[in-house]
Amino acid sequence: MRSKGYAKELLTECEVWAKGNGCQEFASDCEIDNINSLHFHKAMNFTEANRIICFTKLL
């Protein structure tokens, strides 16, 4: 379903809802190696804020 504009349309509706409910900022994230998501976020005018590495440890 990629490249059909559905994600952009959904994001736009979410932003409208958020603004209507008093939100002033919208945040999102993606896995560090998810290049498609990274490109989508940049195309939707998100600004990269940080990169992190998450760790787990079995006990």
N, C-alpha and C positions, 0 to 999 in steps of 0.2 A: 504493500500500500504506500510505499515511499514515492515521493515526488508528485503527489496528487494534491498537496496543500492542506491535508487534514490536520497535521500537527500545528501548522501556522494558524489555521482557523480555530482549533481548540485552545491554543495559547491566547489568541486574541480574546476569546470569550472568557477565559479565566481572568485575564487582566481587567476586562470590563467589570466582572463580578467583584474582583478584589478592590478596584477603585471605588465601586459603589458601596463597599463595606468598610471604607475608611483606610484601606491599606495604602501605604506610600512607597513600598518597595516589594519587588517580586524576586524570589531567589529560586535557583535550580542547581542541580549538580549532575555530573555524569562520571563514569569510570574514566580514569586518566588515559586509557588506550582506546576509548570509543571516539574515533575520529569523526564519524558521521554525526554524532551528537554534538561534538565540539563545533563542527562547522554550522550545524543548525542553530546552536545558541548564539554564535557570532552573527549569523545572518538575521537573527531576531533581535539584534542590538543588546544582547547581554554583554556585560563587561566581566572578564575573568578577574576574580577577586583573590584567588589563592589556589594552591595545589597542595594536596596532602597525601601521605602514605598511611594507610590503616594497617594495623597489626592485630593478629590473634595468637593465642597461645593455649594449647590444650593443657589441662591440669590433670 
